[in-house]
Amino acid sequence: MATITRSTSARKKRVRRLAGNKRLDIQGLRAVAVILVVLDHLFGWPRGGFIGVDAFFVISGFLITGILVREGEKSGSLSISNFYRRRIRRIFPVAFLVLGVVVTTSYLLMLTSRFQSVASDAWWSLVFLVNWHLAAAGTDYFQSALPPSPLQHYWSLAVEEQFYVVWPVLIVSIIWARKRWGLSFSLPMIVLSVAVAVTAGTFAFAMYQSQAAPTIAYFSTLTRAWELGVGAILAALSTRLAHMRLAIRQALGFGGLAGIVISAFAIGPESTFPAPLGALPVIATAMVLASGIGAGDDIVATHALRLKPVVYIGTISFSLYLWHWPIVVLLQTVMDTGIAYYALAVLLTASLSVVSYHLVENPVLKSSWLRSVDRKHGRRRITMVPNAHTMNVALGALTIAAVLLGVIALNPRIPTSAPTPSTAVAKAADQGESDPLELSIKSALSAEEFPSLTPPLDSIKSGMPEEMTTSANCLNPSTITNPSYCAYGPSDATRKAVVVGDSTAVSWLPGIREALEPVGYRIRGIGFGDCPFIDAEIVIEKDPEATRVCNESRSGIIDLINNSRPNLVVLSDFEGGPGRLKEAPNSGEAWANARASIIRKLAPSGARVFVISPNPRGQAATECASRFASPSECASDVSDAWLNKQWADESASQRSGATFVSVEPWFCYSGTCPIFVENIVVRWDSTHVTSQYARFIAPRLREALDGQ
């Protein structure tokens, strides 16, 4: 009996000791979260690996709220300045180190236009507002088509820091109110009430925003606060949850881990997020955290989380998170994706994370920098002078920068062993090939260096057609009934043409204008972003308002064309259009039927209808062109999606009496398409043709549309 008593007493002491110390299972949970994020970003598997960020939010809310509540209960007050000093010591050194290395590396690697974008992202990251910057860029139709920023992942850090500008102040206010009015409720219970209110309110807003403005919802602090709030609720309930039965703990642990795994595979980029589907990984993470509150090592479900290798990954998870994404993005400027790329990305991520943790992150945390220390007479001061530990920070920063830059310097792009441009042209001429455009395309594909280009690669966005700007009222016009919107050519012209489709159709306008205006046409353009002109309901992913506008605009466009009776109607849209079909997405047959149907509905206009295939999609020049790049790295192959749409559009044209125009020979040779032809950049982003190239092929367009 005495043995049982001693055992029980020892276990209670062990539980109390563990409750006050760092929980190894939380470190393991951090490891799971960061591994999911890294796998998703690097390999695209599991498709929902981004839910690791949601797990981080819950863990953060739980730990930070627990610290604040315990301090408030113990001392009856809470030092806001101490809290923020701890945050600075924890976050700033590695976060700012990574920013510095990324900006420096981007400057050395990238062309000016892309570097300027990275520098802007770095500034917003520095002031912890990059989530709002990215939300604004993500809702910009054309910004979303540009390559990703190597600092995009800083958005989650910004969300946390914005939350912690407000949350500690709320808790301080609660502590003050308890003293001021003599409230009998305990601090944890009042914090619980406030946390529930904040969580419920922001979750409800997230439900609305995830439907109304999905891109903003993904990055917004107002739609993510509920995830930190769930962690805060758990922290406020810790005292009560510490007495849970072992069986309940086991169930919570197993259920929570299963929920996290299910979330990673069941949720995807197309999911409505962060609410309501974000609730699955958030609740699952909370279950795992709850299972270990006040517990020892007897929770079987979380045993794997406490293994030393897993705990170590969790310990360096902050560095892993900060380093992995810049490496994923920056390595693509010096390497093609493949086995070597993935191996080097993993090696660099692991190496830099370990080095930065041991030389920067941990030394700063152990140092006296910004730490309050006792002085005589009970006063306190803040230590600003670095000690031996913090002196390692500079060494760590230099070491990390040297490693990353060294890898890049030793891995320059190697030009392909293709014949020189002059050789390619001469050989083609000897073989009797007479099409000068084909010769120019072949010459561009064999080029080993970038020539002087128009528009310059450093200012590639100058190639965006003016017709695509908001002021032109060609793309996403507020009304289609205003005859002056997106109208070009003489108002008294005897011949009329209407160009209809999505942004791809609008990008053709410089070339179509160059082709048809000189032969007496007045041209009207009407385009809606991501909105193909077909007789079927479409869905624009994560944008219900654009979906509604697109589907409702169709009948008005048909009436406008039939009433205005143009000579020509030109239809064109993005190669991924069939993927937006609500019914049978990506079905070539379904697309062909929908296209043929809408062409037939234009019959009352008496117009000749032309369906122009889109220019094949490829890498954006800002993504593939760098100081180390060769032109071959920017070449792209015609995709299966493009071929599927070409077949469907050609089939629809045959069924409905329209004329189909394939533009592949104007952009590609043998299925491969260069980024420039005749020193003219073909695309200004991944999808849209530059105004310069559209005008360059205007003679081809005139021949196809007007027979001249």
C-alpha positions in Angstrom: 0.0 0.0 0.0 2.9 2.3 0.9 4.4 1.5 -2.5 1.2 2.6 -4.3 1.1 5.8 -2.3 4.7 6.7 -3.1 4.1 5.9 -6.8 1.0 8.1 -6.9 2.8 10.9 -5.2 5.8 10.7 -7.5 3.5 10.7 -10.5 1.7 13.8 -9.4 5.0 15.6 -8.9 6.1 14.5 -12.3 2.9 15.7 -13.9 3.3 19.1 -12.2 6.9 19.3 -13.3 6.0 18.4 -16.9 3.2 21.0 -16.9 5.6 23.7 -16.1 8.3 22.7 -18.5 8.5 22.6 -22.3 6.2 19.8 -23.6 8.1 17.6 -26.0 4.9 16.6 -27.8 4.4 20.2 -28.8 7.8 20.3 -30.3 6.8 17.1 -32.2 3.6 18.7 -33.3 5.6 21.7 -34.7 7.7 19.1 -36.6 4.6 17.6 -38.2 3.4 21.1 -39.1 6.6 22.3 -40.7 7.2 19.0 -42.5 3.7 19.2 -44.1 4.4 22.7 -45.2 7.8 21.9 -46.7 6.6 18.8 -48.5 3.7 20.7 -50.0 5.8 23.7 -51.2 8.6 21.6 -52.5 6.9 18.5 -53.9 3.3 19.5 -54.1 2.4 16.6 -51.8 0.3 16.3 -49.8 -1.9 18.7 -51.6 -3.2 20.2 -48.3 0.2 20.4 -46.6 -0.4 24.1 -46.2 -2.6 23.3 -43.2 0.6 23.0 -41.2 0.4 26.8 -40.9 -3.0 26.5 -39.3 -1.5 24.1 -36.8 1.2 26.7 -36.0 -1.4 29.3 -35.3 -3.2 27.1 -32.8 0.1 26.1 -31.1 1.1 29.8 -30.9 -2.2 30.9 -29.4 -2.0 28.1 -26.9 1.5 28.8 -25.7 1.4 32.6 -25.7 -1.9 32.8 -24.0 -0.7 30.3 -21.4 2.4 32.4 -20.7 0.3 35.6 -20.3 -2.3 34.0 -18.1 0.2 32.4 -15.8 2.2 35.6 -15.5 -1.0 37.5 -14.7 -2.1 35.0 -12.1 1.3 34.8 -10.4 2.1 38.5 -10.2 -1.3 40.1 -10.5 0.0 42.2 -13.4 1.5 41.8 -16.9 4.4 43.6 -18.4 3.6 44.4 -22.0 7.2 45.6 -22.5 8.6 42.3 -21.3 6.3 40.4 -23.6 7.3 42.4 -26.7 11.0 42.0 -25.8 10.5 38.3 -25.7 8.8 38.4 -29.1 11.7 40.4 -30.5 14.3 38.0 -29.1 12.3 35.1 -30.5 11.3 36.4 -33.9 13.6 39.2 -35.2 17.1 37.7 -35.4 16.3 34.8 -37.8 13.5 36.5 -39.5 15.6 39.5 -40.4 18.6 37.3 -41.3 16.5 35.4 -43.8 15.2 38.7 -45.2 18.7 40.0 -45.7 20.0 36.9 -47.4 17.0 36.7 -49.7 17.2 40.3 -50.7 20.9 40.0 -51.3 20.6 36.8 -53.3 17.7 38.1 -55.3 19.8 41.2 -56.2 22.6 38.9 -57.5 20.3 36.5 -59.4 17.3 38.3 -60.6 16.6 40.9 -63.3 15.7 44.4 -62.0 12.0 44.1 -62.4 11.6 41.0 -60.3 14.2 42.1 -57.8 12.2 45.3 -57.2 9.2 43.2 -56.5 11.2 41.1 -54.0 12.5 44.3 -52.3 9.0 45.6 -52.0 7.9 42.3 -50.4 10.9 42.5 -48.0 9.8 46.0 -46.8 6.3 44.8 -46.1 7.7 41.7 -44.4 10.0 43.9 -42.3 7.1 45.8 -40.9 4.9 42.7 -40.5 2.2 43.8 -42.9 3.1 41.6 -45.9 -0.1 39.6 -45.5 -2.1 42.6 -46.6 0.4 43.4 -49.3 0.0 39.9 -50.7 -3.8 40.0 -50.4 -3.9 43.1 -52.5 -1.5 41.6 -55.1 -3.5 38.3 -55.1 -6.7 40.2 -56.0 -4.8 42.0 -58.8 -5.7 39.9 -61.9 -2.3 40.2 -63.5 -0.2 40.1 -60.4 -1.6 36.7 -59.7 -0.1 35.4 -63.0 3.4 36.5 -62.0 6.0 34.1 -60.4 5.8 33.7 -56.6 7.7 35.8 -54.2 10.5 34.1 -52.2 9.1 36.0 -49.2 5.5 35.0 -49.7 5.6 32.7 -46.6 6.2 35.7 -44.3 2.4 36.3 -44.4 1.8 33.9 -41.5 4.4 35.6 -39.4 2.7 39.0 -40.1 -0.7 37.5 -39.0 0.8 36.4 -35.7 2.5 39.6 -34.9 -0.6 41.7 -35.7 -2.6 39.4 -33.4 -0.1 39.9 -30.6 -0.3 43.6 -30.9 -3.9 43.3 -29.7 -4.2 40.2 -27.6 -1.8 41.0 -24.7 -3.4 44.4 -24.4 -6.8 42.7 -24.0 -5.4 40.5 -21.2 -3.8 43.5 -19.5 -7.2 45.2 -19.7 -8.8 42.2 -18.1 -6.3 42.1 -15.3 -6.9 45.8 -14.7 -10.6 45.5 -14.7 -10.5 42.6 -12.2 -8.6 44.8 -9.8 -10.6 48.0 -10.5 -14.0 46.5 -10.0 -13.1 43.6 -7.7 -14.4 40.9 -10.1 -14.6 37.5 -8.5 -14.2 35.5 -11.7 -10.8 34.0 -12.1 -8.4 35.4 -14.8 -8.5 32.2 -16.9 -12.3 32.2 -16.9 -12.5 35.9 -18.1 -9.8 35.3 -20.7 -11.8 32.2 -21.8 -14.9 34.3 -22.3 -13.1 36.9 -24.3 -11.3 34.3 -26.4 -14.6 32.5 -27.2 -16.1 35.8 -28.3 -13.1 36.7 -30.5 -12.9 33.2 -31.9 -16.6 33.0 -32.7 -16.7 36.5 -34.2 -13.7 36.1 -36.4 -14.7 32.6 -37.5 -18.1 33.9 -38.6 -16.4 36.6 -40.6 -14.0 34.1 -42.0 -17.0 32.0 -43.2 -18.3 35.1 -45.0 -15.0 36.3 -46.4 -13.9 32.8 -47.6 -16.9 32.9 -50.0 -17.0 36.6 -50.9 -13.2 37.3 -51.2 -11.2 34.0 -50.9 -7.8 35.5 -51.7 -8.2 38.2 -49.0 -9.6 35.7 -46.6 -6.6 33.5 -47.0 -4.1 36.2 -45.9 -6.3 38.3 -43.6 -5.6 38.6 -39.9 -9.3 39.1 -39.4 -10.1 35.7 -40.9 -7.2 33.9 -39.2 -7.5 35.3 -35.6 -10.0 32.5 -34.7 -7.3 29.9 -35.2 -5.1 31.6 -32.6 -8.2 32.1 -30.6 -8.8 28.3 -30.4 -5.3 27.9 -28.9 -6.1 30.7 -26.5 -9.4 28.9 -25.4 -7.4 25.8 -24.8 -4.8 27.7 -22.7 -7.6 29.2 -20.6 -9.0 25.8 -19.9 -5.7 24.2 -19.1 -6.3 23.9 -15.3 -9.5 22.0 -15.9 -8.2 19.9 -18.7 -5.2 18.8 -16.6 -7.5 16.4 -14.7 -8.7 14.4 -17.7 -8.8 10.7 -17.6 -6.1 8.8 -19.5 -8.6 7.2 -21.8 -9.9 10.5 -22.9 -6.4 11.8 -23.5 -5.5 8.8 -25.6 -8.7 9.3 -27.7 -7.9 13.0 -28.2 -4.3 12.3 -29.1 -5.2 9.6 -31.7 -8.1 11.5 -33.0 -6.2 14.8 -33.3 -3.3 13.2 -35.2 -5.7 11.4 -37.5 -7.5 14.7 -38.1 -4.3 16.4 -39.1 -3.3 13.7 -41.5 -6.8 13.6 -43.0 -6.8 17.4 -43.4 -3.5 17.3 -45.3 -4.9 15.0 -47.9 -8.6 15.9 -48.0 -8.1 19.7 -48.2 -6.7 21.3 -51.3 -6.0 24.6 -53.0 -9.6 24.7 -54.3 -11.1 24.2 -50.8 -13.1 27.0 -49.1 -10.5 28.2 -46.8 -9.8 29.2 -44.0 -13.4 28.7 -43.1 -15.2 26.4 -42.7 -12.7 23.7 -43.8 -9.9 25.2 -41.8 -11.8 24.1 -38.7 -10.7 20.5 -39.3 -6.9 20.9 -38.9 -7.5 23.6 -36.2 -9.6 21.4 -34.0 -7.4 18.4 -34.7 -4.4 20.3 -33.5 -6.2 21.5 -30.4 -7.1 17.9 -29.6 -3.4 16.9 -29.7 -2.5 19.8 -27.5 -5.3 19.0 -25.0 -4.2 15.4 -24.7 -0.9 16.4 -23.2 -2.0 19.1 -20.8 -0.7 18.1 -17.3 0.2 14.6 -18.6 3.4 12.7 -18.5 4.9 10.3 -21.0 2.1 7.8 -20.9 0.1 9.2 -23.8 0.6 6.5 -26.4 -0.9 8.5 -29.2 1.8 11.2 -29.0 4.7 8.9 -28.3 6.1 9.4 -31.8 5.9 13.2 -31.3 8.3 12.9 -28.4 11.0 10.9 -30.2 14.4 12.8 -30.2 14.6 13.3 -34.0 11.1 14.6 -34.2 11.6 16.9 -31.2 14.7 18.3 -32.8 12.9 19.1 -36.1 10.3 20.9 -34.0 13.0 22.8 -32.2 14.4 24.2 -35.4 10.9 24.5 -37.1 11.0 28.3 -37.1 14.3 28.3 -39.0 13.0 25.5 -41.3 9.9 27.5 -42.1 11.7 30.7 -42.8 14.4 29.1 -45.0 12.5 26.5 -47.0 10.4 28.7 -49.3 13.2 31.1 -50.4 15.3 28.1 -51.3 12.4 26.5 -53.3 11.9 29.7 -55.3 15.5 30.9 -55.7 16.9 27.6 -56.7 14.5 27.6 -59.6 16.4 30.6 -61.0 19.6 28.5 -61.3 18.3 25.0 -61.8 15.6 23.0 -63.6 13.4 21.0 -61.3 14.6 17.4 -61.1 16.3 15.0 -58.8 19.3 17.3 -58.3 17.0 20.3 -57.6 15.0 18.5 -55.0 18.1 17.0 -53.3 19.8 20.3 -53.2 16.7 22.1 -51.9 16.3 19.6 -49.1 20.1 19.8 -48.2 20.1 23.6 -48.2 17.0 23.9 -46.2 18.2 21.4 -43.6 21.7 22.9 -43.4 20.8 26.5 -43.3 18.1 25.8 -40.7 20.5 23.9 -38.4 23.2 26.5 -38.8 20.9 29.5 -38.2 19.3 27.8 -35.2 22.6 27.0 -33.5 24.5 30.2 -34.5 21.7 32.7 -34.4 18.3 31.7 -33.0 19.4 29.8 -29.9 22.3 32.0 -28.9 20.1 35.1 -28.9 17.5 33.3 -26.8 20.1 32.3 -24.3 21.8 35.7 -24.3 21.0 38.7 -22.1 20.1 40.9 -25.1 16.9 42.7 -24.3 16.5 40.7 -21.1 15.5 42.4 -17.9 18.1 41.9 -15.2 18.1 42.8 -11.5 20.1 45.8 -10.3 20.7 47.1 -6.8 17.8 48.7 -4.9 15.4 46.5 -6.8 15.6 48.4 -10.1 15.8 46.7 -13.4 17.6 47.5 -16.7 17.5 46.1 -20.2 20.8 44.6 -21.4 21.6 45.8 -24.9 25.3 44.9 -25.1 25.8 41.5 -26.7 27.7 38.8 -24.8 29.8 35.9 -26.2 26.6 34.1 -27.4 25.2 37.0 -29.3 28.6 37.7 -30.9 27.9 34.5 -32.8 25.0 36.1 -34.6 27.2 38.0 -37.0 29.3 34.9 -37.6 26.1 32.9 -38.2 24.7 35.4 -40.6 27.9 35.6 -42.6 28.2 31.8 -42.7 24.7 31.3 -43.9 25.0 34.0 -46.6 28.3 32.5 -47.7 26.8 29.0 -48.0 23.8 30.1 -50.0 25.7 32.5 -52.3 28.5 30.0 -52.8 26.0 27.3 -54.0 24.6 29.7 -56.4 27.9 31.0 -57.7 29.1 27.4 -58.3 26.0 26.5 -60.1 25.6 28.8 -63.1 23.3 28.0 -66.0 25.0 26.0 -68.6 23.8 26.9 -72.1 22.4 24.1 -74.2 24.5 22.6 -76.9 22.2 23.7 -79.7 23.5 25.2 -82.9 24.0 29.0 -83.0 21.1 31.0 -84.4 22.9 31.7 -87.7 23.6 28.0 -88.1 20.0 27.1 -87.5 18.7 29.6 -90.0 21.2 28.5 -92.6 20.4 24.9 -92.1 16.7 25.5 -92.4 17.2 27.5 -95.6 19.2 24.7 -97.1 16.4 22.4 -96.4 14.0 24.5 -98.4 12.1 26.1 -95.5 10.8 29.4 -96.7 8.5 30.7 -93.9 10.6 33.5 -92.2 8.6 33.4 -89.0 9.3 29.7 -88.7 13.0 30.4 -89.2 12.9 33.1 -86.6 11.3 30.8 -84.1 13.8 28.1 -84.7 16.6 30.6 -84.4 15.3 31.8 -81.0 15.0 28.2 -79.8 18.7 27.6 -80.6 20.0 30.9 -79.1 22.5 30.5 -76.3 22.3 34.1 -74.9 19.5 36.6 -74.6 19.8 39.4 -77.1 18.7 43.0 -76.5 14.9 42.5 -76.3 11.7 44.5 -76.7 10.3 45.0 -74.2 13.4 44.8 -72.0 13.4 41.9 -69.6 14.0 44.4 -66.8 10.8 46.1 -67.5 8.7 43.3 -68.9 5.4 44.7 -67.8 5.8 47.5 -70.3 4.7 44.8 -72.8 1.2 44.6 -71.3 -1.2 46.0 -73.9 -2.8 49.3 -73.0 -6.1 47.6 -73.9 -5.7 45.5 -70.8 -5.5 48.5 -68.4 -8.6 49.5 -66.4 -9.0 52.8 -68.2 -9.4 51.1 -71.5 -12.6 49.4 -70.4 -11.9 46.4 -72.5 -11.4 43.9 -69.6 -14.1 43.6 -66.9 -16.0 46.7 -68.1 -18.6 48.1 -65.8 -21.1 48.0 -68.6 -21.0 46.6 -72.2 -23.7 48.9 -73.5 -21.5 52.0 -73.7 -20.4 52.1 -77.3 -17.3 54.1 -76.6 -15.8 51.5 -74.3 -12.9 49.6 -75.9 -13.8 50.9 -79.4 -11.0 51.6 -81.9 -11.0 52.8 -85.5 -13.1 55.4 -87.3 -16.6 55.8 -85.9 -18.0 56.0 -89.4 -16.2 52.8 -90.6 -18.2 50.6 -92.9 -16.8 47.4 -91.5 -17.0 46.3 -87.9 -15.4 43.6 -85.8 -16.1 42.4 -82.2 -13.5 40.6 -80.2 -14.9 38.6 -77.3 -13.5 36.3 -74.6 -11.4 36.5 -71.5 -8.1 38.4 -70.9 -6.5 36.3 -73.6 -8.9 37.8 -76.2 -8.1 41.3 -74.9 -4.4 40.6 -75.2 -4.9 40.0 -79.0 -6.4 43.5 -79.5 -3.1 45.3 -80.4 -2.5 42.8 -83.1 -6.1 42.7 -84.4 -6.2 46.5 -84.4 -2.9 46.6 -86.4 -4.4 44.0 -88.8 -7.9 45.4 -89.3 -7.9 49.1 -88.8 -5.8 49.8 -91.9 -8.4 48.0 -94.0 -11.4 49.9 -92.8 -12.6 48.2 -89.6 -13.9 49.7 -86.3 -13.1 47.2 -83.6 -14.9 46.6 -80.3 -13.4 44.5 -77.5 -15.3 42.8 -74.6 -13.5 40.6 -72.2 -14.0 39.3 -68.6 -11.1 37.9 -66.7 -11.1 34.1 -66.5 -14.5 34.1 -68.3 -14.6 32.0 -71.6 -17.3 32.9 -74.0 -19.2 29.6 -74.2 -22.8 28.5 -73.8 -22.3 26.7 -70.4 -22.1 27.7 -66.8 -18.5 28.2 -65.6 -16.9 28.4 -62.2 -14.0 30.7 -61.5 -12.2 29.2 -58.6 -12.3 31.1 -55.3 -14.1 34.0 -56.9 -17.9 33.7 -56.7 -18.5 37.3 -57.7 -16.5 37.0 -60.9 -18.3 33.7 -61.5 -21.7 35.4 -61.2 -20.7 38.4 -63.4 -19.2 36.0 -66.1 -22.3 33.8 -66.3 -24.7 36.8 -66.3 -22.8 38.7 -69.0 -23.2 36.1 -71.7 -26.7 36.9 -72.8 -26.0 40.6 -72.9 -23.0 40.1 -75.2 -25.0 37.9 -77.5 -27.7 40.5 -77.8 -25.1 43.3 -78.4 -23.5 41.3 -81.2 -26.8 40.4 -82.9 -28.1 43.9 -82.7 -24.9 45.6 -83.9 -24.5 43.2 -86.8 -20.6 43.3 -87.2 -18.8 41.8 -90.1 -16.5 39.7 -88.0 -16.7 38.2 -84.5 -13.4 36.9 -83.0 -13.5 34.5 -80.1 -10.5 33.6 -78.0 -9.8 32.5 -74.5 -7.2 30.9 -72.2 -6.1 27.3 -72.8 -7.3 26.3 -69.3 -10.9 27.3 -70.2 -12.3 23.8 -70.3 -11.2 23.4 -66.7 -13.7 26.0 -65.7 -16.8 24.1 -66.9 -19.1 23.6 -64.0 -20.3 20.3 -65.6 -17.7 17.9 -66.9 -14.7 20.1 -66.3 -11.8 19.6 -68.7 -14.0 17.6 -71.1 -13.1 18.5 -74.7 -16.5 17.2 -75.9 -18.4 19.3 -73.4 -16.4 22.4 -74.4 -17.0 21.7 -78.1 -20.7 21.5 -77.5 -20.8 24.7 -75.5 -18.7 26.6 -78.0 -20.7 25.4 -81.0 -23.9 26.4 -79.2 -22.9 30.0 -78.5 -21.6 30.4 -82.1 -25.0 29.3 -83.4 -26.6 31.9 -81.1 -24.6 34.6 -83.0 -26.2 33.6 -86.3 -28.7 36.5 -86.4 -25.8 38.9 -86.5 -24.8 37.6 -90.0 -21.2 37.9 -88.9 -18.4 35.6 -89.9 -17.2 34.0 -86.7 -13.5 33.2 -86.1 -12.2 31.1 -83.2 -8.6 31.9 -82.5 -6.6 29.5 -80.4 -4.7 31.0 -77.4 -1.0 31.5 -77.6 0.5 28.5 -75.7 1.1 29.2 -72.0 4.6 29.1 -70.6 6.9 30.4 -68.0 6.8 34.1 -67.3 10.0 35.8 -68.4 10.4 37.3 -64.9 10.4 33.7 -63.5 12.8 32.0 -65.9 15.1 34.8 -67.0 17.9 35.6 -64.6 21.6 36.7 -64.7 22.5 33.1 -65.0 19.8 32.0 -67.5 20.0 30.9 -71.1 17.1 31.3 -73.4 16.5 27.6 -73.5 15.5 27.7 -69.9 12.5 30.0 -70.8 11.3 27.8 -73.7 8.1 25.9 -73.0 6.3 23.0 -74.6 2.7 23.0 -75.8 0.6 21.6 -73.0 -2.0 18.8 -73.1 -4.5 21.4 -72.0 -3.8 23.6 -75.0 -4.1 20.6 -77.3 -7.4 19.5 -75.7 -8.8 23.0 -76.2 -7.5 23.2 -79.7 -9.3 20.0 -80.6 -12.5 21.2 -78.9 -12.5 24.6 -80.6 -11.7 23.2 -84.0 -14.5 20.6 -83.6 -16.9 23.3 -82.5 -16.0 25.5 -85.5 -16.7 22.6 -87.9 -20.1 21.9 -86.3 -21.2 25.6 -86.3 -19.8 27.0 -89.5 -17.1 29.1 -87.8 -13.5 29.4 -88.9 -10.8 28.1 -86.6 -7.4 29.7 -86.6 -4.5 27.8 -84.9 -1.8 30.2 -83.8 0.7 27.5 -82.8 2.9 28.0 -85.9 3.2 31.7 -84.9 4.7 30.9 -81.5 6.2 27.4 -81.6 8.2 24.9 -83.7 7.6 21.2 -83.2 5.7 21.8 -80.0 8.3 24.0 -78.3 7.9 27.7 -77.9 10.6 30.3 -77.2 10.2 33.3 -74.9 11.2 35.7 -77.7 11.1 35.8 -81.5 13.0 38.3 -83.6 14.2 40.0 -80.4 10.6 40.6 -79.3 9.4 39.0 -76.0 6.4 36.9 -76.7 4.6 36.9 -73.3 4.8 39.6 -70.6 3.5 37.0 -68.0 2.8 33.3 -68.2 -0.3 33.7 -70.3 -0.7 37.0 -72.2 1.0 38.0 -75.4 3.0 41.3 -75.3 1.6 44.2 -77.3 4.8 44.2 -79.4 4.5 40.6 -80.4 0.8 40.9 -81.1 1.6 43.7 -83.6 4.5 41.7 -85.0 2.2 38.9 -86.1 -0.5 41.4 -87.3 0.1 40.4 -91.0 -0.7 36.8 -90.0 -3.9 37.9 -88.3 -4.9 40.1 -91.2 -4.5 37.2 -93.6 -6.4 34.8 -91.3 -9.3 37.2 -90.6 -9.6 39.3 -93.8 -7.8 37.2 -96.4 -5.3 40.0 -97.3 
